[in-house]
Amino acid sequence: MESISELRKICQTTRPSIFKDFLNKFYYRFSIYFTWLCILLRLSANQVTIISVLFSILGGILISIGDKNLTVLGFICFHVFAILDMSDGEVARYRNQGGMTGHFLDWYMHFITSLAMMLGLFLHSYDALSNGLLISLGIISIAVPIFDKIITSSGWTVIVWTRLRDIKNNVKPNVIKENKGLKLVKKTNYAYKLTKFMALHVLQDHWIKLSLLIISIIDLIFYNLGFIFLDYIFYTLIYIGIIGPIYIYIQIYKI
């Protein structure tokens, strides 16, 4: 069997764009070891995808129980999902198994994972949702990541459907010509980017997993030292319930 360095060349060099994201870069550093194990166990790419979503469902269940140790373990499960979500593609590239079934499963599992996490957070905080307004905000927070993915998948569907219709009707696509003589220089406002990231990162699947894992570990440390930490899961739910609809509106407007 190939070494880890050889597997990286086979499975990861064809996806250089993924390394632009810090967190994905971090996951990719570890995913190749999971990929090595999956190949050793003769698992198919689709089997790895299904195993990954089982980890996310387990994570949601552990979070919903309310035990601080299990909550940390639950968030770790979501990071295992993220790593395996990289590994299934690597296994597919290793075995040349890429196809529509795999892409469909991979995308569909993200819906289940988002639902598992948000339901886990909701059930964890259910006792604190003491009135109808808070329960409504909690339900909205469950729906927000689902609607976010629906926007993306609907956009893809419309683009593909329109292109297929145009091909059938022999309509040429509009081509935007690049003006090579014009160079636009964008000034980066780091304060604005940081503020935007802090405000919206909990609405993005991969970043909320990281921030809540870090906070859950801090909460566990405080608990073992005899201190009471804030109910971060409750406040996260309410925040998503309030800001989420605005975010969804902006996403629809942009697309």
N, C-alpha and C positions, 0 to 999 in steps of 0.2 A: 504493500500500500504506500501511496505517496506521503512524503513528509508534510509538515504543516506549511513550510515555505513553498513547497511545490503546489499544495492545495490553494494557497493564496493566489498564485499565478493563474491557476486554472479557473478558480471560482470567483475571484474578486477583481481582477484587473479589468474585466469588461464592464464594471460599474463604477468608473471613477467619479461620476457626478455625485454619488452618495456621500463622498467624503467631504463635501462642502459643509455639511451639517455636523457640528461638534458632537452631538449626542449619537448620531448615527455612526460617526467615526469611532466613538467609544464602543458601541455595540459590535462593530465589525472587528474590533481587536479581539473580541472574545468569541464571536460567532463561528469562526473557523474551527475552534476546538470542538464545539457542538457538532459542526458539520462533519468533522473527522469521525466522531462517535456515531453519528447517524449513518454514515457510509459504512462504517465497520459493522453496524447492526443490520445492514442491508435494508434500511428504510427508504421508501420512495419519498419524493418531494411532497406529494400530497399527504402522506402519512405524517410527515414532520409538521405540516400545516395544521393538521387536526390535533396533534399532540400539543402544539403551541397554544391553540385556543382552549384546550383543557386546562392548561396552566392559568389562563386568564379567568376562566370560570371558577377554578379553585381559589384564585386570588380574591374574587368578589365575595365568595362564601366566607373566607377567613376574615375579611374586613367587616362583613356584616355582623359577625359574632360579637364584636365590641371589645374583645380582649386586646390589650395593648401589644403583647408579644405576637399574637396572631395577626394583628393589623400590620405590623412591620413585615411579617412573613408574607402576608397577602400582597403588599406592594412589591416585594421582591419577586413574587410570582409573575407580576405584570412585566417586570424587566426580563424575566426568563422568556416570557412570550415575545418580547421585542427582539431578543437575541435569536430565538428560534424562527422568528419572522424573517430574519436575515438568512438563517441557515437553510430554510426550505428552497430559497432561490439558488443558493450555492449548491445544494444537492442536485437541483434541476440542471444547473449548468454543468456540473460534473458528469451527470448521466445523460445529458442532452434530452431531458424530459420536458422542457418548457412547452407549454401549450395553453389553449384557452381554458381547459378545465382547471389547471393550476392557478392561472390568473384570476379566474372567477372565485375559486375557493379562498385564495389569499385575500382578495378584496372583501368577500363576504365575512370572513373571520374577523375583520376589523370592526364591522358592525356589532358582532357578538361581543367582542372584547370591550368596546365602549359601553355597551349596555351592561355587561357584567361589572365593570368598575363603578359606573354611576348608580346601579342598583345596590351594590355593596355599600357605597357611601350613604345612600338614602336609608337603607335599613339600619346601618350603624347609628344614624342620627334620628331615627324615627321618633324616639321618646322625646327628643328635644323639639320636634316639630309640633308645638303645642296648640296651634290654631290653624284654621283653614288657609290663611294667607301663606304661612310658612310651608304647609304641606303642598300648596299650589306651586310655590317657588321650587320646592324640592322636585316635584314632578317635571316642571319646566327644565330643571337642570339635567334630568335624565334624557329629555328629548333633544337638548341642544347639540350634543356631539353626533346624534343620529341624523338630525336635519343637516348638520354641516357636511356629513358624508353624502347625504342625498343630493345636496347641491352639486358636489363634485361629480358624482356618478350621473346625475341628470345632464350636466354639462357635456360629459363625454358622450352620452347617448344621443343628445341633440346634434353634436358635431358629426358623429359617425353617420347618423341617420340622414342628415342633410347632405353629406358628402356622397353617400350611396345613391341618394335620389338624383343628385347632380350628375353623377357618373351615368346613371341610367338614361338621363335626359341629355347627355352629351354637353353638359354645361361646364365650362372651364372654371376652375377656382380662381378667386381673386388673389393676386400675388402682390404683396407689398414690396416695392423696390427699395433697397437700402441706399441711402444717400451717403456714399463713402467719403464725400468731401466734407461732411459735417460731423464734428465730434462734440458730443455733449458731455460735459463734466458735471457730475452730480456731487454736491457737497454733502458729506455725511454728517448729520446731526446726531452724535452719539447719545446725548442726553435724551433726545426724543425717542431714539430707537430703544434705549434702555427702559424708558417709561412705558413705551408701547409694549415691550416684551413683558415687563412686570405685570401690566394690566391684563394682557391677553393670553399669557402662556398657559394658564389653567384651562383654557378652552381648546388647547392643542394636546392630543393624546400622549405624545411622547414626552412632552415637558411636564405635564401634570403628574405623570408617574414618578418623575425624578423629584420634583419639589415636595410631593406628599410623602415620599419615602424618607427624605431628609428630615422633614418636620416630624414624622412619626417616630424616628429614632431619637430626636430631641425630646419629644413627649415621653418616650419610654425612659430616657435618662432622668428627666425631671421627676417622673413617677417613682423611680427607684431611690431617688434622693429625698423623697417625701414632699416634693413640691407639686402644686397643681398647675398644669399647663392649660392654655386656652383650648376650647373645643374647636380645633382647626378644621375638622371634617364638616361640622355643622356650618361654620362660616364660609367654607369653600362652596358648599351646596347653595347657600343663600346668595352668595356673590355670583355664581354661575347662573342662578335663576333670574337675577336682576339684569346682569350685563349680557347674558347669552342671547336674548331676543334681539338686542341692538346689534350684536356681532353677526347674527344670522341675517338680519336685514342688510347690513353692509356687504356681506358675502354675496347675497343674491344680487344686489345692485352692481357689484364689481363684475360678476360673471356675465 
